[in-house]
Amino acid sequence: MKHLTLNPLIVNAEWLPVYDLSSRNLVNCGHTRKAISLLEQVVQIEEQTLAEDHPDRLASQHALAGAYQANGQVKEAVALLEQVVQIEEQTLAEDHPDRLASQHELAGAYQANGQVKEA
């Protein structure tokens, strides 16, 4: 992000897609704490600027939940994924890939949290 002259500590709404992609790459490289910090900022801005059921907002929340789970913050992941799944169940078809992916991720989070019945 340095070559784009972006400050990694301050998220600018204009560059949200870049920050979102960077945070996902950070998770993939094992830098989950940095990714969480960035994703929390992305999600916070999207919560203020996008509708609750906007696909970008839901995708960022889904990614943040995955980062939480990768960092061992399973309870936070479960809570966020429950919210995402609830919204997607109201707005997306049963067989929509985003809805299915979120349900799958939630089942994994439930299992990681010892909530086998819910999974």
All heavy atoms as an XYZ file, in Angstrom:
924
protein
N       0.821     -1.184      0.000
C       0.000      0.000      0.000
C       0.868      1.251      0.000
O       0.376      2.316     -0.324
C      -0.950     -0.012      1.182
C      -2.069     -1.005      1.010
S      -3.415     -0.806      2.166
C      -2.667     -1.489      3.617
N       2.119      1.096      0.359
C       2.996      2.253      0.381
C       3.156      2.853     -1.012
O       3.223      4.059     -1.153
C       4.356      1.888      0.956
C       4.324      1.592      2.432
C       5.678      1.210      2.930
C       5.609      0.813      4.395
N       6.889      0.355      4.886
N       3.229      1.992     -2.022
C       3.414      2.502     -3.371
C       2.182      3.251     -3.878
O       2.273      4.000     -4.834
C       3.814      1.375     -4.326
C       2.777      0.308     -4.478
N       2.570     -0.660     -3.531
C       1.890      0.077     -5.452
C       1.599     -1.458     -3.918
N       1.170     -1.036     -5.078
N       1.065      3.108     -3.229
C      -0.138      3.860     -3.577
C      -0.271      5.112     -2.712
O      -1.249      5.826     -2.804
C      -1.391      2.993     -3.385
C      -1.533      1.789     -4.296
C      -2.747      0.960     -3.896
C      -1.646      2.214     -5.746
N       0.706      5.343     -1.879
C       0.718      6.444     -0.911
C      -0.513      6.416     -0.009
O      -1.105      7.433      0.288
C       0.856      7.831     -1.587
O      -0.291      8.075     -2.395
C       2.119      7.923     -2.412
N      -0.891      5.231      0.403
C      -2.008      5.066      1.319
C      -1.464      4.845      2.720
O      -0.489      4.131      2.911
C      -2.863      3.861      0.922
C      -3.510      3.900     -0.450
C      -4.234      2.582     -0.717
C      -4.473      5.047     -0.567
N      -2.097      5.439      3.675
C      -1.730      5.229      5.065
C      -2.461      3.983      5.552
O      -3.685      3.976      5.633
C      -2.124      6.442      5.918
C      -1.690      6.300      7.356
O      -1.414      5.207      7.838
N      -1.625      7.414      8.047
N      -1.731      2.908      5.875
C      -2.408      1.668      6.286
C      -3.142      1.781      7.612
O      -3.915      0.908      7.959
C      -1.269      0.650      6.374
C      -0.044      1.464      6.574
C      -0.288      2.794      5.893
N      -2.920      2.858      8.349
C      -3.578      3.019      9.634
C      -4.877      3.812      9.532
O      -5.682      3.810     10.456
C      -2.631      3.709     10.626
C      -1.310      2.984     10.880
C      -0.423      3.810     11.789
C      -1.543      1.595     11.438
N      -5.072      4.511      8.427
C      -6.267      5.322      8.232
C      -6.945      4.887      6.933
O      -6.388      5.046      5.855
C      -5.927      6.824      8.160
C      -5.209      7.267      9.431
C      -7.180      7.646      7.930
C      -4.636      8.664      9.373
N      -8.113      4.341      7.052
C      -8.829      3.841      5.885
C      -9.647      4.968      5.272
O     -10.463      5.596      5.937
C      -9.736      2.650      6.266
C     -10.566      2.201      5.083
C      -8.892      1.505      6.781
N      -9.432      5.198      4.002
C     -10.166      6.200      3.237
C     -11.272      5.482      2.472
O     -11.019      4.499      1.774
C      -9.203      6.893      2.272
C      -9.843      7.992      1.474
O     -11.011      7.903      1.105
N      -9.078      9.020      1.189
N     -12.495      5.968      2.573
C     -13.643      5.305      1.937
C     -13.454      5.126      0.437
O     -13.945      4.155     -0.142
C     -14.921      6.089      2.225
N     -12.738      6.041     -0.187
C     -12.508      5.966     -1.632
C     -11.733      4.707     -2.026
O     -11.894      4.182     -3.114
C     -11.738      7.216     -2.069
C     -11.397      7.255     -3.537
C     -10.595      8.487     -3.908
O     -10.328      9.334     -3.031
O     -10.228      8.597     -5.081
N     -10.914      4.226     -1.115
C     -10.048      3.087     -1.404
C     -10.513      1.788     -0.736
O      -9.745      0.844     -0.596
C      -8.624      3.407     -0.960
C      -7.993      4.475     -1.797
C      -7.944      5.803     -1.536
C      -7.340      4.295     -3.052
N      -7.296      6.460     -2.537
C      -6.911      5.562     -3.489
C      -7.080      3.180     -3.848
C      -6.233      5.752     -4.681
C      -6.403      3.368     -5.040
C      -5.994      4.638     -5.450
N     -11.758      1.715     -0.325
C     -12.242      0.523      0.389
C     -11.953     -0.789     -0.340
O     -11.520     -1.757      0.293
C     -13.737      0.636      0.688
C     -14.109      1.505      1.881
C     -15.615      1.534      2.068
C     -13.433      1.063      3.139
N     -12.188     -0.877     -1.654
C     -11.884     -2.157     -2.317
C     -10.416     -2.568     -2.203
O     -10.111     -3.751     -2.062
C     -12.273     -1.902     -3.779
C     -13.271     -0.793     -3.716
C     -12.828      0.071     -2.563
N      -9.520     -1.601     -2.231
C      -8.092     -1.907     -2.104
C      -7.782     -2.405     -0.690
O      -7.071     -3.393     -0.504
C      -7.237     -0.667     -2.439
C      -5.758     -0.938     -2.167
C      -7.458     -0.240     -3.879
N      -8.330     -1.721      0.309
C      -8.116     -2.149      1.689
C      -8.743     -3.521      1.939
O      -8.165     -4.351      2.645
C      -8.688     -1.126      2.667
C      -7.864      0.129      2.769
C      -8.334      1.342      2.294
C      -6.604      0.103      3.353
C      -7.569      2.494      2.399
C      -5.836      1.250      3.467
C      -6.324      2.443      2.980
O      -5.573      3.575      3.087
N      -9.902     -3.752      1.376
C     -10.568     -5.037      1.547
C      -9.707     -6.157      0.968
O      -9.473     -7.179      1.613
C     -11.954     -4.993      0.891
C     -12.759     -6.232      1.175
O     -13.005     -6.526      2.358
O     -13.150     -6.916      0.205
N      -9.224     -5.958     -0.238
C      -8.369     -6.961     -0.879
C      -7.069     -7.153     -0.095
O      -6.623     -8.284      0.110
C      -8.076     -6.548     -2.322
C      -7.217     -7.499     -3.144
C      -7.870     -8.867     -3.258
C      -6.978     -6.916     -4.532
N      -6.486     -6.064      0.349
C      -5.245     -6.157      1.127
C      -5.455     -6.941      2.415
O      -4.609     -7.750      2.805
C      -4.725     -4.762      1.462
O      -4.359     -4.079      0.290
N      -6.581     -6.702      3.071
C      -6.839     -7.409      4.324
C      -7.015     -8.906      4.086
O      -6.547     -9.719      4.877
C      -8.071     -6.830      5.016
O      -9.224     -7.029      4.234
N      -7.663     -9.253      2.997
C      -7.825    -10.683      2.686
C      -6.472    -11.334      2.411
O      -6.227    -12.478      2.796
C      -8.783    -10.869      1.522
C     -10.210    -10.471      1.867
C     -11.077    -10.374      0.616
N     -12.304     -9.666      0.888
C     -13.495    -10.252      0.907
N     -13.608    -11.534      0.673
N     -14.565     -9.541      1.166
N      -5.593    -10.596      1.725
C      -4.249    -11.107      1.476
C      -3.467    -11.250      2.776
O      -2.702    -12.196      2.939
C      -3.502    -10.200      0.496
C      -4.031    -10.328     -0.912
O      -4.519    -11.378     -1.309
N      -3.944     -9.251     -1.678
N      -3.650    -10.314      3.688
C      -2.980    -10.415      4.987
C      -3.405    -11.678      5.723
O      -2.578    -12.367      6.323
C      -3.279     -9.179      5.842
C      -2.552     -7.899      5.441
C      -3.167     -6.695      6.147
C      -1.067     -8.007      5.745
N      -4.695    -12.004      5.681
C      -5.183    -13.244      6.309
C      -4.513    -14.445      5.662
O      -4.013    -15.344      6.349
C      -6.718    -13.361      6.216
C      -7.181    -14.744      6.655
C      -7.398    -12.295      7.052
N      -4.482    -14.452      4.340
C      -3.885    -15.579      3.614
C      -2.401    -15.750      3.913
O      -1.867    -16.852      3.829
C      -4.100    -15.417      2.110
C      -5.554    -15.574      1.723
O      -6.332    -16.203      2.434
N      -5.929    -14.988      0.604
N      -1.732    -14.658      4.261
C      -0.300    -14.696      4.590
C      -0.043    -14.895      6.082
O       1.110    -14.868      6.522
C       0.371    -13.413      4.110
S       0.425    -13.252      2.324
N      -1.110    -15.057      6.857
C      -0.962    -15.316      8.283
C      -0.843    -14.083      9.152
O      -0.506    -14.188     10.326
N      -1.101    -12.921      8.610
C      -1.037    -11.673      9.381
C      -2.448    -11.271      9.821
O      -2.962    -10.217      9.454
C      -0.388    -10.565      8.549
C       0.976    -10.894      8.056
N       2.080    -10.914      8.892
C       1.435    -11.243      6.834
C       3.152    -11.244      8.197
N       2.785    -11.452      6.934
N      -3.054    -12.129     10.625
C      -4.466    -11.939     10.956
C      -4.735    -10.694     11.794
O      -5.756    -10.042     11.607
C      -5.039    -13.173     11.677
O      -4.218    -13.495     12.792
C      -5.117    -14.362     10.752
N      -3.849    -10.346     12.693
C      -4.097     -9.154     13.526
C      -4.132     -7.885     12.682
O      -4.983     -7.022     12.886
C      -3.051     -9.035     14.622
C      -3.221    -10.077     15.701
C      -2.248     -9.884     16.815
N      -2.382    -10.997     17.761
C      -1.553    -11.223     18.743
N      -0.524    -10.422     18.938
N      -1.736    -12.246     19.548
N      -3.208     -7.773     11.737
C      -3.206     -6.618     10.835
C      -4.467     -6.637      9.974
O      -5.079     -5.596      9.735
C      -1.974     -6.630      9.938
C      -0.691     -6.317     10.661
C       0.487     -6.338      9.712
C       1.795     -6.092     10.438
N       2.949     -6.141      9.528
N      -4.837     -7.818      9.516
C      -6.036     -7.949      8.678
C      -7.279     -7.548      9.465
O      -8.147     -6.843      8.932
C      -6.168     -9.380      8.162
N      -7.368     -7.983     10.707
C      -8.529     -7.657     11.540
C      -8.631     -6.152     11.726
O      -9.711     -5.569     11.584
C      -8.464     -8.390     12.889
C      -8.761     -9.880     12.688
C      -9.443     -7.786     13.892
C      -8.490    -10.745     13.894
N      -7.522     -5.525     12.020
C      -7.527     -4.074     12.208
C      -8.041     -3.362     10.963
O      -8.880     -2.460     11.044
C      -6.112     -3.595     12.554
O      -6.078     -2.192     12.637
N      -7.565     -3.772      9.817
C      -7.977     -3.156      8.557
C      -9.440     -3.466      8.242
O     -10.217     -2.570      7.893
C      -7.064     -3.668      7.440
C      -6.970     -2.888      6.152
C      -6.683     -1.422      6.398
C      -5.892     -3.493      5.269
N      -9.833     -4.727      8.408
C     -11.218     -5.117      8.111
C     -12.215     -4.457      9.050
O     -13.318     -4.108      8.636
C     -11.363     -6.637      8.179
C     -10.961     -7.387      6.921
C     -10.833     -8.879      7.205
C     -11.955     -7.147      5.799
N     -11.847     -4.289     10.304
C     -12.756     -3.606     11.226
C     -13.023     -2.181     10.764
O     -14.156     -1.692     10.854
C     -12.185     -3.619     12.643
C     -12.284     -4.969     13.315
C     -11.635     -5.028     14.685
O     -10.738     -4.209     14.985
O     -12.024     -5.917     15.474
N     -12.003     -1.530     10.247
C     -12.194     -0.174      9.733
C     -13.057     -0.179      8.473
O     -13.935      0.670      8.303
C     -10.840      0.471      9.429
C     -10.030      0.760     10.679
C      -8.699      1.361     10.346
O      -8.641      2.484      9.869
N      -7.635      0.615     10.574
N     -12.808     -1.139      7.584
C     -13.603     -1.254      6.358
C     -15.068     -1.478      6.715
O     -15.964     -0.804      6.194
C     -13.071     -2.398      5.456
C     -14.047     -2.710      4.336
C     -11.704     -2.033      4.883
N     -15.317     -2.421      7.613
C     -16.689     -2.735      8.016
C     -17.345     -1.525      8.676
O     -18.514     -1.220      8.404
C     -16.720     -3.978      8.948
C     -18.072     -4.130      9.627
C     -16.375     -5.235      8.148
N     -16.609     -0.821      9.497
C     -17.168      0.359     10.168
C     -17.604      1.409      9.141
O     -18.700      1.967      9.246
C     -16.143      0.960     11.125
C     -16.670      2.160     11.881
C     -15.636      2.736     12.841
O     -14.438      2.490     12.707
N     -16.107      3.501     13.795
N     -16.784      1.663      8.146
C     -17.150      2.637      7.108
C     -18.344      2.135      6.307
O     -19.280      2.890      6.020
C     -15.957      2.926      6.182
C     -14.882      3.704      6.960
C     -16.398      3.710      4.946
C     -13.571      3.839      6.225
N     -18.328      0.863      5.947
C     -19.437      0.310      5.168
C     -20.743      0.315      5.957
O     -21.812      0.500      5.378
C     -19.092     -1.098      4.675
C     -18.036     -1.087      3.596
C     -17.632     -2.457      3.119
O     -17.895     -3.464      3.816
O     -17.043     -2.534      2.041
N     -20.669      0.126      7.259
C     -21.879      0.176      8.087
C     -22.479      1.580      8.084
O     -23.682      1.744      8.258
C     -21.571     -0.277      9.515
C     -21.370     -1.774      9.638
C     -20.945     -2.233     11.018
O     -20.527     -1.391     11.844
O     -21.005     -3.450     11.265
N     -21.653      2.578      7.885
C     -22.126      3.958      7.850
C     -22.563      4.403      6.453
O     -23.319      5.361      6.331
C     -21.026      4.905      8.360
C     -20.672      4.678      9.802
C     -19.412      5.436     10.220
O     -18.803      6.145      9.438
N     -19.028      5.276     11.473
N     -22.063      3.714      5.427
C     -22.298      4.195      4.060
C     -23.112      3.264      3.176
O     -23.596      3.702      2.133
C     -20.952      4.480      3.358
O     -20.178      3.273      3.318
C     -20.176      5.575      4.077
N     -23.250      2.008      3.556
C     -23.965      1.035      2.722
C     -25.163      0.462      3.474
O     -25.157      0.359      4.698
C     -23.032     -0.117      2.323
C     -21.789      0.242      1.512
C     -20.935     -0.992      1.288
C     -22.155      0.898      0.192
N     -26.157      0.062      2.714
C     -27.335     -0.579      3.296
C     -26.940     -1.884      3.982
O     -25.946     -2.519      3.615
C     -28.377     -0.852      2.212
N     -27.735     -2.276      4.953
C     -27.462     -3.488      5.732
C     -27.308     -4.729      4.853
O     -26.527     -5.624      5.160
C     -28.594     -3.703      6.736
C     -28.385     -4.847      7.674
C     -29.522     -4.992      8.664
O     -30.665     -5.205      8.237
O     -29.259     -4.877      9.872
N     -28.059     -4.782      3.746
C     -28.026     -5.966      2.884
C     -27.154     -5.772      1.637
O     -27.216     -6.579      0.707
C     -29.442     -6.372      2.483
C     -30.165     -5.291      1.697
O     -29.680     -4.142      1.640
O     -31.241     -5.601      1.139
N     -26.326     -4.735      1.605
C     -25.455     -4.500      0.453
C     -24.424     -5.629      0.368
O     -23.791     -5.981      1.368
C     -24.759     -3.146      0.583
C     -24.092     -2.709     -0.673
N     -22.901     -3.242     -1.103
C     -24.467     -1.790     -1.599
C     -22.552     -2.674     -2.239
N     -23.496     -1.777     -2.559
N     -24.232     -6.202     -0.817
C     -23.306     -7.332     -0.961
C     -21.872     -7.032     -0.511
O     -21.221     -7.901      0.077
C     -23.352     -7.640     -2.462
C     -24.640     -7.089     -2.930
C     -24.945     -5.905     -2.064
N     -21.379     -5.828     -0.769
C     -20.010     -5.497     -0.347
C     -19.892     -5.478      1.170
O     -18.904     -5.957      1.736
C     -19.580     -4.141     -0.910
C     -19.398     -4.156     -2.419
O     -19.326     -5.253     -3.012
O     -19.325     -3.060     -3.008
N     -20.885     -4.924      1.810
C     -20.885     -4.864      3.278
C     -20.921     -6.267      3.872
O     -20.151     -6.597      4.776
C     -22.079     -4.034      3.757
C     -22.203     -3.943      5.254
C     -23.336     -3.017      5.658
N     -23.648     -3.163      7.066
C     -24.521     -2.406      7.703
N     -25.170     -1.460      7.068
N     -24.759     -2.601      8.989
N     -21.799     -7.113      3.342
C     -21.903     -8.488      3.838
C     -20.616     -9.266      3.571
O     -20.168    -10.043      4.423
C     -23.107     -9.187      3.203
C     -24.470     -8.636      3.619
C     -25.566     -9.205      2.726
C     -24.745     -8.931      5.077
N     -20.007     -9.049      2.404
C     -18.761     -9.748      2.074
C     -17.641     -9.337      3.021
O     -16.840    -10.176      3.459
C     -18.373     -9.469      0.625
N     -17.574     -8.051      3.351
C     -16.538     -7.588      4.283
C     -16.777     -8.134      5.686
O     -15.827     -8.509      6.386
C     -16.508     -6.054      4.318
O     -16.132     -5.539      3.064
N     -18.026     -8.188      6.104
C     -18.340     -8.758      7.413
C     -17.984    -10.243      7.447
O     -17.448    -10.743      8.440
C     -19.815     -8.545      7.751
C     -20.148     -7.089      8.019
C     -21.636     -6.846      8.136
O     -22.445     -7.450      7.422
N     -22.013     -5.941      9.031
N     -18.269    -10.940      6.360
C     -17.930    -12.355      6.237
C     -16.411    -12.522      6.344
O     -15.919    -13.393      7.076
C     -18.449    -12.894      4.902
C     -18.218    -14.346      4.694
N     -19.221    -15.210      4.367
C     -17.102    -15.101      4.747
C     -18.733    -16.425      4.226
N     -17.438    -16.379      4.454
N     -15.664    -11.679      5.637
C     -14.200    -11.754      5.676
C     -13.668    -11.447      7.075
O     -12.734    -12.103      7.551
C     -13.604    -10.793      4.653
N     -14.260    -10.467      7.742
C     -13.847    -10.135      9.110
C     -14.106    -11.311     10.043
O     -13.267    -11.647     10.881
C     -14.573     -8.881      9.606
C     -14.308     -8.449     11.046
C     -12.816     -8.242     11.300
C     -15.101     -7.190     11.374
N     -15.239    -11.953      9.889
C     -15.543    -13.125     10.718
C     -14.514    -14.228     10.491
O     -14.070    -14.877     11.445
C     -16.954    -13.626     10.415
N     -14.124    -14.433      9.239
C     -13.095    -15.430      8.936
C     -11.761    -15.079      9.576
O     -11.053    -15.951     10.089
N     -11.417    -13.793      9.569
C     -10.177    -13.346     10.212
C     -10.260    -13.535     11.725
O      -9.293    -13.958     12.360
C      -9.899    -11.890      9.860
N     -11.420    -13.212     12.290
C     -11.609    -13.449     13.729
C     -11.380    -14.918     14.051
O     -10.675    -15.257     15.002
C     -13.026    -13.067     14.158
C     -13.291    -11.594     14.384
C     -14.573    -11.082     14.214
C     -12.303    -10.716     14.799
C     -14.858     -9.745     14.440
C     -12.576     -9.378     15.019
C     -13.849     -8.895     14.850
O     -14.124     -7.570     15.078
N     -11.978    -15.787     13.267
C     -11.847    -17.220     13.540
C     -10.394    -17.673     13.386
O      -9.892    -18.434     14.213
C     -12.763    -18.036     12.625
C     -12.799    -19.502     13.006
C     -13.888    -20.276     12.308
O     -14.767    -19.699     11.693
N     -13.819    -21.579     12.399
N      -9.716    -17.181     12.368
C      -8.305    -17.533     12.165
C      -7.435    -17.040     13.314
O      -6.392    -17.623     13.605
C      -7.807    -16.957     10.840
N      -7.871    -15.998     13.992
C      -7.137    -15.422     15.114
C      -7.574    -16.016     16.461
O      -7.121    -15.571     17.506
C      -7.311    -13.896     15.132
C      -6.300    -13.192     15.981
O      -5.114    -13.496     15.913
N      -6.747    -12.243     16.799
N      -8.480    -16.990     16.426
C      -8.944    -17.622     17.650
C     -10.074    -16.887     18.346
O     -10.460    -17.239     19.447
N     -10.625    -15.860     17.708
C     -11.734    -15.090     18.269
C     -13.050    -15.678     17.750
O     -13.808    -15.037     17.041
C     -11.597    -13.614     17.869
C     -10.357    -12.949     18.415
C     -10.150    -11.558     17.852
O      -9.314    -11.380     16.980
N     -10.910    -10.587     18.338
N     -13.297    -16.905     18.150
C     -14.411    -17.667     17.598
C     -15.759    -17.074     17.982
O     -16.681    -17.022     17.153
C     -14.310    -19.153     18.012
C     -15.449    -19.959     17.432
C     -12.971    -19.731     17.567
N     -15.902    -16.607     19.205
C     -17.184    -16.029     19.622
C     -17.540    -14.814     18.778
O     -18.700    -14.633     18.393
C     -17.161    -15.667     21.107
C     -17.150    -16.877     22.014
C     -17.160    -16.502     23.466
C     -17.096    -17.769     24.315
N     -17.154    -17.481     25.741
N     -16.547    -13.972     18.482
C     -16.780    -12.804     17.637
C     -17.168    -13.236     16.224
O     -18.049    -12.644     15.595
C     -15.545    -11.901     17.590
C     -15.253    -11.190     18.879
C     -14.381    -11.995     19.856
O     -14.239    -13.225     19.683
O     -13.865    -11.381     20.807
N     -16.500    -14.281     15.732
C     -16.799    -14.801     14.403
C     -18.234    -15.321     14.335
O     -18.965    -15.028     13.383
C     -15.817    -15.918     14.028
N     -18.640    -16.076     15.348
C     -19.995    -16.632     15.380
C     -21.026    -15.513     15.386
O     -21.983    -15.529     14.603
C     -20.193    -17.567     16.602
C     -21.663    -17.888     16.808
C     -19.394    -18.850     16.417
N     -20.834    -14.527     16.239
C     -21.802    -13.434     16.347
C     -21.949    -12.689     15.018
O     -23.068    -12.396     14.570
C     -21.395    -12.470     17.451
N     -20.838    -12.403     14.378
C     -20.882    -11.666     13.115
C     -21.490    -12.514     12.007
O     -22.313    -12.030     11.219
C     -19.474    -11.199     12.745
C     -19.346    -10.211     11.605
C     -20.261     -9.000     11.787
C     -17.897     -9.753     11.475
N     -21.126    -13.778     11.944
C     -21.683    -14.658     10.906
C     -23.176    -14.902     11.113
O     -23.919    -15.016     10.130
C     -20.921    -15.984     10.868
C     -19.553    -15.910     10.215
C     -18.745    -17.160     10.510
C     -19.675    -15.672      8.716
N     -23.618    -14.987     12.348
C     -25.059    -15.131     12.590
C     -25.815    -13.932     12.009
O     -26.878    -14.094     11.400
C     -25.343    -15.272     14.085
C     -24.980    -16.625     14.641
C     -25.172    -16.739     16.144
O     -25.171    -15.705     16.851
O     -25.327    -17.885     16.618
N     -25.248    -12.763     12.184
C     -25.865    -11.549     11.642
C     -25.880    -11.586     10.113
O     -26.903    -11.297      9.487
C     -25.071    -10.333     12.129
C     -25.560     -9.011     11.604
C     -24.666     -7.861     12.070
O     -23.842     -8.011     12.961
N     -24.833     -6.728     11.453
N     -24.770    -11.956      9.504
C     -24.682    -12.020      8.042
C     -25.667    -13.046      7.491
O     -26.409    -12.767      6.542
C     -23.240    -12.351      7.588
C     -23.180    -12.677      6.109
C     -22.303    -11.195      7.918
N     -25.687    -14.234      8.090
C     -26.588    -15.293      7.623
C     -28.048    -14.866      7.761
O     -28.857    -15.104      6.856
C     -26.316    -16.623      8.374
C     -27.422    -17.630      8.152
C     -24.970    -17.195      7.932
N     -28.392    -14.226      8.858
C     -29.774    -13.772      9.058
C     -30.191    -12.805      7.944
O     -31.283    -12.926      7.378
C     -29.913    -13.103     10.416
C     -31.329    -12.617     10.694
C     -31.434    -11.887     12.021
O     -30.448    -11.365     12.540
N     -32.630    -11.853     12.573
N     -29.338    -11.872      7.602
C     -29.653    -10.910      6.540
C     -29.743    -11.618      5.191
O     -30.675    -11.378      4.413
C     -28.603     -9.785      6.506
C     -28.701     -8.939      7.779
C     -28.783     -8.910      5.262
C     -27.514     -8.021      8.000
N     -28.803    -12.497      4.924
C     -28.800    -13.199      3.634
C     -29.998    -14.137      3.496
O     -30.518    -14.304      2.391
C     -27.486    -13.958      3.449
C     -26.324    -13.021      3.213
C     -24.989    -13.711      3.067
O     -24.856    -14.895      3.474
O     -24.068    -13.069      2.552
N     -30.458    -14.715      4.594
C     -31.647    -15.575      4.529
C     -32.886    -14.770      4.154
O     -33.813    -15.306      3.556
C     -31.855    -16.289      5.868
C     -30.873    -17.420      6.095
C     -31.002    -18.091      7.456
O     -31.683    -17.545      8.350
O     -30.411    -19.169      7.617
N     -32.899    -13.496      4.493
C     -34.032    -12.634      4.163
C     -33.942    -12.047      2.761
O     -34.955    -11.643      2.192
C     -34.134    -11.489      5.182
C     -34.418    -11.953      6.588
C     -34.267    -10.829      7.608
O     -33.978     -9.695      7.276
N     -34.479    -11.155      8.878
N     -32.733    -11.983      2.210
C     -32.557    -11.249      0.962
C     -32.085    -12.083     -0.223
O     -32.216    -11.641     -1.361
C     -31.559    -10.090      1.161
O     -30.305    -10.621      1.596
C     -32.086     -9.093      2.174
N     -31.526    -13.256      0.026
C     -30.980    -14.063     -1.063
C     -31.719    -15.391     -1.178
O     -32.233    -15.924     -0.192
C     -29.483    -14.346     -0.819
C     -28.558    -13.138     -0.713
C     -27.142    -13.589     -0.382
C     -28.575    -12.324     -1.998
N     -31.735    -15.921     -2.371
C     -32.359    -17.224     -2.621
C     -31.628    -18.314     -1.833
O     -30.445    -18.172     -1.513
C     -32.316    -17.546     -4.110
N     -32.333    -19.404     -1.548
C     -31.753    -20.500     -0.768
C     -30.474    -21.055     -1.378
O     -29.586    -21.513     -0.663
C     -32.762    -21.650     -0.627
C     -33.809    -21.418      0.419
C     -34.697    -22.639      0.623
O     -34.290    -23.769      0.256
O     -35.795    -22.462      1.164
N     -30.399    -21.041     -2.707
C     -29.240    -21.622     -3.380
C     -28.218    -20.580     -3.839
O     -27.310    -20.889     -4.609
C     -29.689    -22.471     -4.561
C     -30.447    -21.676     -5.621
O     -30.828    -20.516     -5.352
O     -30.658    -22.227     -6.719
N     -28.330    -19.355     -3.356
C     -27.373    -18.310     -3.740
C     -25.997    -18.648     -3.151
O     -25.882    -18.981     -1.965
C     -27.846    -16.947     -3.228
C     -27.082    -15.812     -3.814
N     -25.812    -15.483     -3.404
C     -27.399    -14.942     -4.804
C     -25.376    -14.452     -4.094
N     -26.332    -14.098     -4.956
N     -24.945    -18.571     -3.962
C     -23.609    -18.950     -3.490
C     -23.129    -18.165     -2.263
O     -22.477    -18.744     -1.384
C     -22.705    -18.655     -4.693
C     -23.609    -18.671     -5.872
C     -24.955    -18.221     -5.381
N     -23.435    -16.888     -2.173
C     -23.003    -16.102     -1.007
C     -23.692    -16.578      0.262
O     -23.065    -16.678      1.328
C     -23.282    -14.613     -1.221
C     -22.414    -13.997     -2.300
O     -21.415    -14.635     -2.714
O     -22.746    -12.883     -2.745
N     -24.967    -16.862      0.144
C     -25.721    -17.348      1.304
C     -25.183    -18.702      1.755
O     -24.969    -18.932      2.947
C     -27.207    -17.451      0.940
C     -28.084    -17.968      2.058
C     -29.543    -17.965      1.673
N     -30.349    -18.656      2.656
C     -31.672    -18.732      2.625
N     -32.345    -18.129      1.667
N     -32.328    -19.382      3.559
N     -24.945    -19.588      0.807
C     -24.422    -20.916      1.138
C     -23.024    -20.824      1.752
O     -22.716    -21.536      2.723
C     -24.406    -21.795     -0.113
C     -25.775    -22.133     -0.700
C     -25.616    -22.841     -2.045
C     -26.586    -22.987      0.260
N     -22.191    -19.923      1.224
C     -20.838    -19.759      1.770
C     -20.883    -19.263      3.210
O     -20.124    -19.739      4.062
C     -20.035    -18.803      0.891
N     -21.778    -18.324      3.482
C     -21.895    -17.801      4.847
C     -22.430    -18.854      5.802
O     -21.971    -18.972      6.948
C     -22.805    -16.565      4.868
O     -22.225    -15.519      4.131
N     -23.401    -19.640      5.356
C     -23.935    -20.711      6.194
C     -22.855    -21.760      6.486
O     -22.750    -22.261      7.607
C     -25.152    -21.354      5.517
C     -26.366    -20.443      5.496
C     -27.493    -20.978      4.622
O     -27.257    -21.654      3.615
N     -28.722    -20.640      4.992
N     -22.056    -22.058      5.468
C     -20.964    -23.017      5.636
C     -19.933    -22.488      6.640
O     -19.478    -23.219      7.531
C     -20.307    -23.296      4.281
C     -19.146    -24.219      4.345
N     -19.286    -25.578      4.469
C     -17.811    -23.987      4.327
C     -18.101    -26.144      4.517
N     -17.183    -25.196      4.433
N     -19.567    -21.214      6.494
C     -18.607    -20.593      7.401
C     -19.148    -20.566      8.832
O     -18.425    -20.817      9.794
C     -18.298    -19.168      6.936
C     -17.208    -18.481      7.703
C     -15.817    -18.809      7.217
O     -15.663    -19.386      6.126
O     -14.867    -18.487      7.945
N     -20.445    -20.276      8.976
C     -21.066    -20.262     10.300
C     -21.051    -21.654     10.917
O     -20.762    -21.802     12.107
C     -22.501    -19.721     10.225
C     -23.291    -19.700     11.533
C     -22.566    -18.885     12.604
C     -24.694    -19.157     11.295
N     -21.326    -22.664     10.131
C     -21.283    -24.039     10.653
C     -19.884    -24.380     11.161
O     -19.734    -24.983     12.231
C     -21.717    -25.028      9.568
N     -18.856    -23.970     10.428
C     -17.482    -24.199     10.873
C     -17.158    -23.439     12.145
O     -16.467    -23.950     13.029
N     -17.664    -22.225     12.251
C     -17.444    -21.426     13.461
C     -18.165    -22.043     14.655
O     -17.619    -22.081     15.764
C     -17.905    -19.984     13.232
N     -19.383    -22.514     14.423
C     -20.103    -23.201     15.496
C     -19.297    -24.403     15.981
O     -19.152    -24.624     17.184
C     -21.471    -23.691     15.014
C     -22.575    -22.660     15.007
C     -23.588    -22.729     14.049
C     -22.651    -21.652     15.957
C     -24.633    -21.815     14.037
C     -23.685    -20.733     15.951
C     -24.677    -20.821     14.989
O     -25.718    -19.915     14.983
N     -18.791    -25.181     15.038
C     -18.025    -26.367     15.408
C     -16.769    -25.975     16.193
O     -16.443    -26.596     17.205
C     -17.646    -27.166     14.163
C     -17.018    -28.506     14.474
C     -16.845    -29.365     13.242
O     -17.057    -28.909     12.117
N     -16.454    -30.593     13.444
N     -16.080    -24.927     15.740
C     -14.887    -24.463     16.437
C     -15.196    -23.944     17.822
O     -14.358    -23.978     18.717
C     -14.187    -23.377     15.615
N     -16.432    -23.491     18.011
C     -16.869    -22.961     19.296
C     -17.509    -24.031     20.181
O     -18.023    -23.718     21.260
C     -17.860    -21.796     19.069
C     -17.999    -20.896     20.270
O     -17.025    -20.628     20.967
N     -19.205    -20.413     20.505
N     -17.518    -25.264     19.703
C     -18.088    -26.351     20.475
C     -19.599    -26.447     20.404
O     -20.229    -27.152     21.180
N     -20.208    -25.727     19.478
C     -21.668    -25.731     19.305
C     -22.038    -26.713     18.182
O     -22.543    -26.326     17.152
C     -22.157    -24.319     18.955
C     -21.896    -23.304     20.042
C     -22.254    -21.905     19.606
O     -21.387    -21.164     19.166
N     -23.532    -21.547     19.691
N     -21.791    -27.976     18.447
C     -21.951    -29.009     17.425
C     -23.396    -29.125     16.958
O     -23.658    -29.308     15.762
C     -21.408    -30.367     17.931
C     -21.588    -31.450     16.886
C     -19.953    -30.227     18.334
N     -24.349    -28.999     17.851
C     -25.760    -29.110     17.461
C     -26.161    -28.024     16.471
O     -26.917    -28.269     15.546
C     -26.678    -29.074     18.687
C     -26.601    -30.299     19.543
C     -27.560    -30.232     20.711
C     -27.447    -31.475     21.568
N     -28.366    -31.464     22.701
N     -25.649    -26.803     16.675
C     -25.977    -25.698     15.784
C     -25.328    -25.886     14.414
O     -25.872    -25.473     13.393
C     -25.526    -24.362     16.376
C     -26.362    -23.897     17.534
C     -25.914    -24.493     18.875
O     -25.098    -25.433     18.896
O     -26.388    -23.991     19.900
N     -24.132    -26.508     14.398
C     -23.409    -26.725     13.151
C     -24.199    -27.658     12.272
O     -24.287    -27.501     11.094
C     -22.027    -27.291     13.419
